[in-house]
Amino acid sequence: MKARAGDIFEIPINEQKALCKVIWVSEEYIDCFGFVVFSKLNDIKQPKEYKDIKPISLYSGNVKMLYRDVRNLNTSIWPIVENTSVTEEEKELTLHNIAGKLYRGDDFIKKLTSDEINRYPKFLSAGNQAIINMLQNAFGV
């Protein structure tokens, strides 16, 4: 299965799962995608709940969008459970800083000034264990 915007997927953490949503799949940066994590960690036996987006604390501050390679989704390591539409609010989260330039998804907007450069989250793709560590820290598990 090929990952696409709107996919809801699960990242197993201990006996629970973090529910996440693909907001953007890059066509420019091969195999990269941006996703959000919903604020409730679900027990595997509970029904799925798609609620508020959980900010994730990183060294650079809180972020709402995380980035990863799509292999985990395309190979079902992180199983896709359904697809929903991406809201306008969620699309706003695709603004990111790549090497001092502002992009919305893959679309270049402008070169950032030194005053603007820290206003936008950096596009940093994380590995599997880094994502799991971030989620364990965010949920306190």
TALIN-V67420 format. One record per backbone hydrogen bond with DSSP energy under -0.5 kcal/mol. CO is the residue of the C=O (numbers start at 1). NH is the residue of the N-H. If there is no record, write none. Layout:
# TALIN-V67420
{{CO & NH} {CO & NH}}
This chain:
# TALIN-V67420
{{4 & 7} {6 & 84} {7 & 9} {7 & 22} {8 & 81} {8 & 82} {9 & 20} {10 & 12} {11 & 18} {13 & 16} {15 & 44} {16 & 13} {17 & 19} {17 & 42} {18 & 11} {19 & 38} {20 & 9} {21 & 36} {22 & 6} {24 & 26} {24 & 34} {28 & 30} {29 & 32} {31 & 70} {32 & 26} {33 & 68} {34 & 23} {34 & 24} {35 & 66} {36 & 21} {37 & 54} {39 & 41} {40 & 19} {40 & 42} {42 & 17} {43 & 46} {49 & 51} {52 & 39} {53 & 55} {56 & 58} {56 & 63} {58 & 61} {61 & 58} {63 & 56} {66 & 35} {67 & 126} {68 & 33} {69 & 72} {70 & 73} {70 & 74} {71 & 75} {72 & 77} {72 & 78} {73 & 76} {77 & 79} {79 & 10} {82 & 8} {85 & 87} {87 & 91} {88 & 92} {89 & 93} {90 & 93} {91 & 94} {92 & 95} {94 & 105} {96 & 98} {96 & 103} {97 & 99} {97 & 123} {98 & 101} {100 & 112} {101 & 98} {102 & 109} {102 & 110} {103 & 96} {103 & 105} {104 & 107} {106 & 108} {107 & 104} {110 & 102} {113 & 116} {113 & 117} {116 & 119} {116 & 120} {121 & 97} {122 & 124} {124 & 67} {127 & 131} {128 & 132} {129 & 133} {130 & 134} {131 & 135} {132 & 136} {133 & 137} {134 & 138} {135 & 139} {136 & 140} {136 & 141}}
